[in-house]
Amino acid sequence: MQTISIDLKKDQKLYFASDFHLGAPSQESSRLREKKIIRWLNAIEKDVAALFLVGDLFDFWFEYTHVVPKGYVRFLSKLADLSEKGIPIYMFHGNHDMWMFDYLQQEIGVTIFSDPITLKVNQTTMMVGHGDGLGPGDNTYKVIRKIFRNNLAQWLFHWIHPDIGYGLAIKWSSRSRLSKKHQTEEELKGDNEWLLQYSKEIEKNEHHDFYVFGHRHLPMELPVNEKSTYINLGEWINYDTFGEFNGTSFELNYFEK
């Protein structure tokens, strides 16, 4: 597992968000959400030391050799602005945008991770990742995930005309989002919360103060044990939640609520 270290100063914070799902469910609602995300990025700019965008930023993203999906210019422009000001931006592949390759790295200067990382901040250790395919359950998706991440499968999809490929992918993305729509916190507090179970298994062998994931679409803070907490960042279609770490405490907050 890759490890990065950050020396966080007293007046700085780390910010975390996931599951923007830009592009869904309609162009109009996506545009409004994109503008809200930019307002959030403007609000945190005063004290952000590093920004972690933890997967499914786009409802679908695939990079062809010379083609990327239309739209999102306001969002990408703001990220470029932050990057040019020297603010590190870390992006994670989600199950909807695992086909981000090198375009955003070259154009904006972000760092992209495919798998969870260990984040060391001063005296605090976290595990950060999108969360798809981790823990027990969801076996069908785990098989699909291996296919989608396979180089040959990606190469074959690359030869489908973008209009056709994008249309097929959007239908799949919509089904994936709808499968999470009616989840409740009570259902996910027990054995059904796979990422909590995953965190507990990791914690048996290696301590992390916080386990920070997205993917489950429900903002949650649940104890892993007496010294460790599992945090799910929620999503921005319904909740507009984000994580904020000031060097000692991690808060799950709501934007414009």
C-alpha positions in Angstrom: 0.0 0.0 0.0 1.4 3.4 -1.0 2.1 5.8 1.8 2.2 9.6 1.7 3.2 12.0 4.5 2.0 15.5 5.2 3.4 17.9 7.7 0.3 19.9 8.6 0.8 23.3 10.1 -1.3 24.8 12.9 -3.5 27.0 10.7 -4.0 24.4 7.9 -6.5 21.7 7.2 -6.9 18.7 5.0 -10.2 18.4 3.1 -11.9 15.2 1.8 -14.9 14.7 -0.5 -16.2 12.0 -2.7 -19.0 10.9 -5.0 -19.8 14.2 -6.8 -21.2 12.1 -9.7 -21.0 15.0 -12.1 -23.1 14.3 -15.2 -26.0 12.7 -13.3 -28.9 12.5 -13.2 -29.3 15.3 -15.7 -27.3 18.1 -17.2 -29.2 20.7 -15.4 -28.9 19.2 -11.9 -25.2 18.3 -12.5 -24.5 22.0 -13.5 -26.1 23.2 -10.3 -24.1 20.7 -8.3 -20.9 21.6 -10.1 -21.4 25.3 -9.1 -22.0 24.3 -5.5 -18.8 22.2 -5.5 -16.9 25.3 -6.8 -18.4 27.4 -4.0 -17.1 24.8 -1.5 -13.6 24.8 -3.1 -13.6 28.6 -2.9 -14.6 28.4 0.8 -11.8 26.0 1.8 -9.1 27.7 -0.2 -8.1 29.9 2.7 -6.7 27.1 4.8 -6.5 23.9 2.7 -3.1 22.2 2.8 -4.1 19.3 0.6 -7.3 18.2 -1.1 -8.4 14.6 -1.3 -11.1 13.8 -3.9 -12.0 10.2 -3.1 -13.6 8.7 -6.2 -16.7 8.9 -8.4 -16.2 12.5 -9.1 -17.8 11.9 -12.5 -20.7 9.6 -13.1 -18.7 8.2 -16.0 -15.2 9.1 -17.3 -13.2 7.4 -20.0 -10.1 8.8 -21.7 -9.6 7.9 -25.3 -6.3 8.8 -27.0 -7.6 12.2 -28.1 -11.1 12.4 -26.5 -12.4 13.0 -23.0 -16.0 13.5 -21.9 -17.5 16.9 -22.6 -18.4 19.3 -19.7 -17.1 19.9 -16.2 -15.0 22.9 -17.4 -15.8 25.0 -14.4 -14.8 22.2 -12.0 -11.7 21.3 -13.8 -10.7 25.0 -14.2 -11.0 25.5 -10.4 -8.9 22.4 -9.7 -6.3 23.8 -12.1 -6.4 27.1 -10.3 -5.8 25.4 -6.9 -3.0 23.3 -8.3 -1.2 26.3 -9.8 -1.4 27.9 -6.4 0.6 25.0 -5.0 -2.2 23.1 -3.3 -1.7 19.3 -3.7 -4.7 17.5 -5.1 -5.1 13.8 -4.7 -7.7 11.9 -6.7 -8.8 8.4 -6.4 -10.4 6.1 -8.9 -14.0 5.2 -8.1 -16.1 2.5 -9.6 -17.6 5.1 -12.0 -14.4 6.8 -13.1 -11.7 4.1 -12.8 -10.7 5.0 -16.4 -9.0 8.2 -15.5 -5.5 7.7 -16.9 -3.0 10.5 -17.4 -5.1 13.4 -18.8 -5.9 15.1 -15.5 -2.4 14.6 -14.3 -0.9 16.3 -17.3 -3.4 19.1 -17.6 -4.0 19.9 -14.0 -1.2 18.3 -12.0 -3.3 16.1 -9.8 -2.0 12.8 -8.4 -4.3 9.8 -9.0 -4.5 6.6 -6.9 -6.2 3.4 -8.0 -6.1 1.8 -4.5 -6.3 2.9 -0.9 -3.3 4.6 0.5 -1.9 5.2 4.0 -1.8 8.9 4.9 0.4 10.0 7.7 -0.3 13.5 9.0 1.8 14.6 11.9 1.1 12.0 14.6 -2.1 10.7 12.9 -2.4 7.7 10.5 -5.3 7.2 8.1 -6.3 4.8 5.4 -8.0 6.7 2.5 -9.6 5.1 -0.6 -12.9 5.0 -2.5 -13.9 1.7 -1.0 -15.3 -0.2 -4.0 -14.4 -3.9 -3.9 -13.2 -4.0 -0.3 -14.5 -6.1 2.5 -17.0 -9.0 2.4 -20.0 -9.2 0.0 -20.6 -7.5 -3.4 -19.0 -10.5 -5.1 -20.6 -9.8 -8.5 -19.2 -6.3 -8.6 -15.7 -7.6 -7.6 -15.7 -9.8 -10.7 -16.9 -6.9 -12.9 -14.3 -4.6 -11.3 -11.5 -7.0 -12.4 -12.8 -7.0 -15.9 -13.1 -3.2 -16.0 -9.6 -2.7 -14.7 -8.1 -5.2 -17.1 -5.8 -3.6 -19.7 -7.2 -5.7 -22.5 -10.8 -4.9 -21.7 -9.9 -1.2 -21.6 -8.1 -1.4 -24.9 -11.1 -3.1 -26.5 -13.5 -0.5 -25.1 -11.2 2.1 -26.5 -12.2 1.0 -30.0 -15.9 1.6 -29.5 -17.0 4.9 -30.9 -17.3 7.4 -27.9 -21.0 8.2 -28.6 -21.8 4.4 -28.3 -19.5 3.7 -25.5 -20.6 6.7 -23.4 -24.3 5.8 -23.9 -23.7 2.2 -22.7 -21.6 3.4 -19.7 -24.2 5.9 -18.6 -26.9 3.2 -18.4 -24.6 1.1 -16.3 -23.7 4.1 -14.0 -27.4 4.9 -13.5 -28.2 1.3 -12.3 -25.2 1.4 -9.9 -26.3 4.7 -8.3 -29.9 3.5 -8.0 -28.8 0.4 -6.1 -27.6 2.6 -3.3 -30.6 5.1 -3.2 -32.6 3.5 -0.4 -29.7 2.6 2.0 -30.2 3.7 5.6 -27.7 4.1 8.4 -29.4 1.4 10.5 -28.8 -1.1 7.7 -25.2 -0.2 7.4 -24.2 0.0 11.0 -23.9 -3.8 11.4 -22.6 -6.6 9.3 -24.0 -5.1 6.2 -21.5 -2.3 6.2 -18.7 -4.0 4.4 -16.2 -1.1 4.7 -16.6 -1.1 8.5 -15.9 -4.9 8.5 -12.9 -4.3 6.2 -11.6 -1.6 8.5 -11.9 -3.9 11.5 -9.9 -6.6 9.7 -7.1 -4.2 8.7 -7.0 -2.8 12.3 -6.2 -6.3 13.7 -2.8 -6.1 12.1 -2.1 -2.4 11.5 -3.5 0.6 13.4 -5.0 3.6 11.7 -6.7 6.4 13.6 -9.2 6.9 10.8 -10.5 4.9 7.9 -11.8 7.3 5.3 -13.9 6.0 2.4 -16.6 7.0 -0.1 -18.7 4.7 -2.3 -21.5 3.9 0.2 -23.3 7.2 -0.4 -24.2 7.6 3.2 -22.3 10.0 5.6 -21.3 7.9 8.6 -18.9 8.0 11.6 -18.7 4.6 13.2 -16.2 3.2 15.8 -13.8 0.5 14.6 -12.5 0.1 18.1 -11.7 2.4 21.1 -9.0 4.1 19.2 -10.1 4.1 15.6 -13.0 5.5 13.6 -14.5 4.6 10.2 -15.8 7.6 8.3 -17.8 7.5 5.1 -17.8 10.8 3.2 -21.3 10.5 1.8 -22.2 12.0 -1.6 -23.2 15.3 -3.2 -26.5 14.5 -4.9 -28.3 14.5 -1.5 -26.0 15.3 1.3 -23.2 17.7 0.2 -20.8 16.3 2.9 -17.1 16.6 3.3 -14.4 15.7 5.7 -12.2 18.2 7.5 -9.0 17.3 9.5 -7.2 20.0 11.5 -4.3 17.9 12.7 -6.0 16.3 15.7 -9.7 15.8 15.0 -11.7 14.7 11.9 -15.1 16.3 11.4 -17.8 15.3 8.9 -19.5 18.5 7.8 -22.4 19.6 5.6 -21.9 22.4 3.0 -24.5 25.1 2.9 -26.8 23.3 5.3 
